[in-house]
């Protein structure tokens, strides 16, 4: 990535059901936390980008943050909303348009599954009438096929979810803070075979914010900066098989937008998957983390069983994954999830994660989001 960019501030609201607290209020909490972390005030921010899926317009947060007149652009890009806001903030720094920029994402979803309209996704009404807009069904079919393809046992799904709840119990901002055993996860109500209730994340509530700056500003402020080596959003290409993408086109094995985004991020950063010390992978459900381990290049397809048996993705393992509990423990407020991932990696690279801290002074971290209709954003961060 040409032009160095430093993350100087990271902030979160609490995640999970918060009656009486609006999504906007969670966003403001996250922004204030990020500003305090950076050692600056709102008037120091020169440009901002942010968004939510359904909790309001980010640019109107200036009513609570301060009417300083800065450019504030709304971003709405599905599960990549937070990552896309970060890309815009980074590009503002790299272009010289600003020395300090902010990205914010937030959401407050109602209880129950998401209920998207096919027309909004460029699909005919009949696609929804056939039940094909039900994301739990899509992910279940996809992971069932994947397990058969690579001769992997269904028990891995309960193992991954149980890890998420163990890690969430160590995270004071997480929604689900009660550990669950593999037996409890596997024995829960079936949603879409082979995925049970507790293998899924839930639409949730929360806000996250990141402040980026030039290295010169970071040095002047004496900030606990983390280098942002790369951030790469991608949309689906020809031949991919993704959420709300109703046909497999081309020949051979379908490609993955997550693979393309991860490869782009690693190339920009000048590192490989083998160099990463801690990772955040999209875990809309337990099968997603399983597949994304291979799709982003950390292991070969089919090797996940050995990795999980060895404890390689645990906090003390070879590649700790979703150390904050991921989406399964934190829920999925669409606008906030990508920036929550960045917040967790910043916290880990600073050595400030407390009971969930990855040992051995991690140097490189990776984040990955994935969502409909086949969009992914990946980032690589380095400790200063």
C-alpha positions in Angstrom: 0.0 0.0 0.0 1.6 3.3 -1.1 1.5 6.0 1.6 1.7 5.0 5.2 -1.3 5.2 7.4 -1.5 4.8 11.2 -4.5 3.8 13.3 -4.3 6.1 16.3 -7.6 5.5 17.9 -10.1 2.6 18.3 -13.4 2.6 20.1 -16.5 0.4 20.7 -19.8 0.6 22.3 -21.1 -2.4 24.2 -22.6 -5.0 21.9 -25.9 -6.9 22.4 -29.4 -5.9 23.2 -29.5 -2.5 24.8 -33.2 -1.4 25.4 -33.6 2.4 25.3 -30.3 3.0 23.6 -30.5 3.9 19.9 -28.0 2.8 17.2 -27.0 6.5 16.9 -26.2 6.7 20.6 -24.0 3.6 20.3 -22.2 5.2 17.4 -21.5 8.3 19.4 -20.2 6.2 22.3 -17.8 4.4 19.9 -16.6 7.7 18.3 -16.0 9.3 21.7 -14.1 6.2 22.9 -11.9 6.3 19.7 -11.2 10.0 20.1 -10.2 9.5 23.8 -8.0 6.6 22.7 -6.3 8.8 20.1 -5.8 11.6 22.5 -7.8 14.1 20.3 -11.1 15.9 20.2 -13.8 15.9 17.6 -12.7 19.3 16.1 -9.4 17.6 15.3 -11.1 15.2 12.8 -10.9 16.6 9.3 -13.0 14.1 7.4 -15.3 11.2 8.3 -17.0 8.3 6.7 -19.6 5.9 8.2 -22.7 4.0 7.9 -25.3 1.5 9.1 -27.6 -1.0 7.4 -30.8 0.3 9.1 -30.1 2.5 12.1 -29.8 5.9 10.5 -27.5 8.1 8.5 -24.0 8.4 9.8 -23.4 12.0 8.6 -26.2 13.2 10.9 -24.2 12.1 13.9 -22.6 15.6 13.8 -25.7 16.8 15.6 -24.3 15.0 18.7 -20.6 15.1 17.9 -20.3 18.7 17.0 -21.1 21.0 14.1 -17.6 21.5 12.8 -18.5 21.5 9.1 -16.2 18.7 8.0 -17.0 16.4 5.0 -18.9 13.4 6.4 -19.9 10.8 3.8 -22.5 8.0 4.3 -21.4 4.5 3.3 -23.8 1.6 2.8 -22.1 -1.6 1.6 -23.7 -4.5 3.3 -21.4 -6.5 5.7 -18.5 -4.5 4.2 -19.9 -1.2 5.4 -17.4 -0.7 8.1 -14.5 -1.9 6.0 -15.6 0.4 3.1 -15.8 3.4 5.5 -12.2 2.5 6.6 -11.0 2.3 3.0 -12.4 5.8 2.3 -10.8 7.2 5.5 -7.5 5.6 4.5 -7.7 7.0 1.0 -8.3 10.5 2.4 -5.0 10.2 4.3 -3.1 8.7 1.4 -4.4 11.4 -1.0 -3.3 14.2 1.3 -6.9 15.4 1.6 -6.7 15.0 5.4 -4.2 14.2 8.2 -6.8 12.8 10.6 -9.9 10.8 9.4 -12.5 8.8 11.1 -14.5 5.7 10.1 -17.6 4.7 12.1 -20.1 1.8 11.7 -23.2 1.1 13.8 -26.5 -0.8 13.8 -29.5 -1.8 15.9 -31.3 -4.7 14.4 -34.6 -6.1 15.7 -34.9 -9.6 17.0 -35.3 -12.4 14.4 -33.6 -13.2 11.1 -32.8 -10.5 8.5 -35.7 -10.1 6.0 -34.2 -8.6 2.8 -36.3 -7.9 -0.2 -35.1 -9.6 -3.4 -35.9 -6.4 -5.5 -33.2 -4.5 -3.5 -30.6 -7.1 -4.5 -31.4 -7.1 -8.2 -33.4 -10.4 -8.0 -37.0 -11.2 -9.1 -39.8 -11.4 -6.5 -40.0 -15.2 -7.1 -36.6 -15.7 -5.7 -37.9 -14.6 -2.3 -41.1 -16.4 -2.6 -39.1 -19.6 -3.1 -37.4 -19.0 0.3 -34.0 -18.3 -1.3 -33.6 -15.0 0.6 -33.3 -17.0 3.9 -29.6 -16.7 4.7 -29.7 -19.5 7.3 -30.7 -21.8 4.6 -28.0 -20.7 2.2 -25.2 -21.1 4.8 -26.5 -24.5 5.9 -26.6 -25.8 2.3 -23.1 -24.3 1.6 -21.5 -25.8 4.7 -23.2 -29.2 4.3 -21.8 -29.4 0.8 -18.4 -28.3 2.0 -18.2 -30.9 4.7 -19.0 -33.7 2.3 -16.6 -32.3 -0.3 -13.6 -32.3 2.1 -14.6 -35.3 4.3 -14.9 -33.1 7.4 -17.1 -34.1 10.4 -20.1 -32.0 11.5 -18.7 -32.0 15.0 -16.3 -29.2 14.0 -19.2 -26.8 13.8 -19.9 -27.2 17.6 -16.2 -26.9 18.4 -15.9 -23.6 16.5 -19.1 -22.2 18.2 -18.0 -23.3 21.7 -14.6 -21.5 21.1 -16.5 -18.4 20.2 -18.5 -18.5 23.5 -15.3 -19.2 25.5 -13.6 -16.2 24.0 -16.7 -14.0 24.3 -16.8 -14.7 28.1 -13.4 -13.0 28.2 -14.6 -9.9 26.4 -16.3 -7.2 28.5 -18.0 -5.7 25.4 -19.4 -9.0 24.0 -23.1 -9.8 24.0 -22.8 -13.5 24.7 -20.6 -13.8 27.8 -21.7 -17.3 29.0 -19.5 -20.2 27.9 -21.3 -23.1 26.2 -20.0 -26.6 25.8 -19.9 -28.4 22.4 -22.6 -30.7 23.7 -24.9 -27.7 24.4 -24.2 -26.2 21.0 -24.8 -29.4 19.1 -27.9 -30.3 21.1 -29.6 -26.9 20.6 -32.7 -26.5 18.3 -31.9 -27.2 14.7 -32.3 -24.1 12.5 -31.2 -25.4 9.1 -29.4 -28.8 9.1 -26.5 -29.1 10.1 -26.6 -25.7 11.8 -28.2 -25.4 15.3 -29.4 -22.2 17.0 -26.1 -21.6 18.8 -24.0 -22.1 15.8 -25.4 -18.8 14.3 -24.7 -15.2 15.2 -27.8 -13.1 15.8 -28.7 -9.7 14.3 -27.5 -7.4 17.0 -26.6 -3.9 18.2 -23.4 -2.0 18.6 -21.1 0.7 17.3 -17.4 0.8 16.4 -15.1 3.6 15.3 -11.5 3.9 14.1 -9.3 7.0 13.8 -6.5 7.0 11.2 -3.8 9.5 10.6 -0.5 10.2 8.9 2.6 8.8 10.7 3.7 12.3 11.3 0.5 13.1 13.2 0.8 9.8 15.1 4.3 10.7 16.2 3.3 14.3 17.2 0.5 13.0 19.3 2.6 10.2 20.9 -0.2 7.9 19.9 -0.1 4.1 20.5 -0.3 3.7 16.8 -0.8 0.5 14.8 0.2 0.5 11.1 -2.5 -0.3 8.6 -0.5 -2.1 5.9 -3.5 -2.9 3.6 -7.2 -2.8 3.3 -8.9 -4.4 0.3 -12.7 -4.6 -0.4 -13.9 -6.8 -3.3 -17.2 -7.7 -5.0 -17.9 -11.1 -6.5 -16.4 -12.1 -9.8 -17.6 -14.3 -12.5 -17.9 -17.9 -11.4 -18.4 -17.3 -7.7 -21.2 -18.8 -5.5 -22.3 -16.3 -2.9 -25.2 -15.1 -0.8 -28.1 -13.9 -3.0 -26.1 -14.8 -6.1 -28.6 -17.2 -7.7 -26.5 -19.0 -10.3 -23.1 -20.6 -10.6 -21.6 -19.4 -13.8 -18.5 -20.7 -15.6 -17.0 -24.1 -15.3 -15.1 -25.9 -12.6 -15.0 -25.2 -8.8 -16.7 -21.9 -7.9 -14.3 -19.2 -6.8 -14.6 -17.2 -3.6 -14.7 -13.4 -3.2 -13.1 -13.9 0.2 -10.1 -15.5 -1.5 -9.8 -12.6 -3.9 -10.0 -10.0 -1.2 -7.5 -11.8 1.1 -5.0 -12.2 -1.8 -5.3 -8.5 -2.6 -4.7 -7.5 1.0 -1.7 -9.8 1.4 -0.2 -8.5 -1.8 -0.6 -4.9 -0.8 0.9 -5.6 2.6 3.9 -7.6 1.3 3.2 -10.5 3.6 1.6 -13.9 3.4 -1.0 -15.8 5.5 1.9 -17.7 7.2 3.1 -14.4 8.7 -0.1 -13.5 10.5 -0.2 -13.9 14.3 -3.9 -13.2 15.1 -6.9 -13.1 12.8 -10.6 -12.1 12.7 -12.6 -14.2 10.2 -16.3 -13.6 9.4 -18.3 -16.1 11.4 -21.9 -15.5 10.4 -22.2 -19.1 11.6 -19.7 -21.7 12.6 -19.4 -23.1 9.1 -18.3 -19.7 7.8 -15.2 -19.6 10.1 -14.4 -23.2 9.0 -14.6 -22.3 5.3 -12.9 -18.9 5.6 -9.8 -20.4 7.3 -9.1 -22.1 3.9 -10.6 -19.5 1.6 -8.4 -16.7 3.0 -5.3 -18.9 2.6 -4.4 -19.9 6.2 -4.8 -23.7 5.6 -5.6 -26.0 2.8 -9.2 -27.1 2.3 -9.8 -30.2 4.5 -7.0 -29.4 6.9 -9.3 -27.6 9.4 -10.0 -30.8 11.3 -6.4 -31.1 12.2 -6.1 -27.5 13.1 -9.0 -27.6 15.4 -7.9 -30.8 17.0 -4.5 -29.3 17.7 -6.0 -26.1 19.2 -4.4 -24.0 16.5 -7.2 -21.4 16.4 -7.4 -21.0 20.2 -6.0 -17.9 21.9 -2.8 -19.7 22.6 -2.6 -21.6 19.3 -0.7 -21.2 16.1 -3.3 -18.7 14.6 -5.8 -17.4 17.2 -9.0 -16.7 15.4 -11.9 -14.4 16.6 -10.3 -13.8 20.0 -13.1 -11.5 21.0 -15.8 -14.1 20.3 -16.5 -13.0 16.7 -20.0 -12.5 15.4 -21.2 -15.6 17.2 -20.5 -14.0 20.6 -20.9 -10.4 19.7 -23.9 -10.5 17.3 -24.0 -9.0 13.9 -24.8 -5.3 13.8 -24.0 -5.1 10.1 -22.4 -1.6 10.0 -20.2 -2.2 13.0 -18.8 -5.7 12.6 -15.9 -4.9 10.2 -14.6 -2.1 12.5 -15.2 -4.2 15.6 -12.7 -6.7 14.0 -10.2 -3.9 13.5 -10.7 -2.8 17.1 -9.9 -6.3 18.3 -6.7 -6.6 16.2 -5.5 -3.2 17.4 -6.1 -4.2 21.0 -4.2 -7.5 20.5 -1.3 -5.8 18.7 -1.0 -3.3 21.5 -1.0 -6.1 24.1 -4.1 -4.7 25.8 -6.6 -7.6 25.4 -6.4 -8.7 29.1 -7.6 -12.2 29.7 -7.9 -12.9 26.0 -4.5 -11.6 25.1 -2.6 -13.6 22.5 0.8 -14.5 24.0 4.2 -13.8 22.4 3.8 -10.2 21.4 1.8 -10.6 18.1 3.1 -8.4 15.3 0.8 -8.9 12.4 -3.0 -9.1 12.4 -5.6 -9.8 9.8 -9.4 -9.0 9.5 -12.0 -10.4 7.1 -15.6 -9.7 6.5 -18.0 -11.5 4.1 -21.6 -10.9 3.2 -24.3 -10.5 0.6 -24.4 -10.4 -2.3 -20.9 -11.7 -2.4 -18.7 -8.9 -1.0 -15.6 -9.1 1.2 -13.1 -6.8 2.8 -9.8 -7.8 4.3 -7.1 -5.8 6.1 -3.6 -6.4 7.4 -2.3 -4.5 10.5 1.2 -4.3 12.0 2.3 -3.4 15.5 4.5 -0.3 15.7 
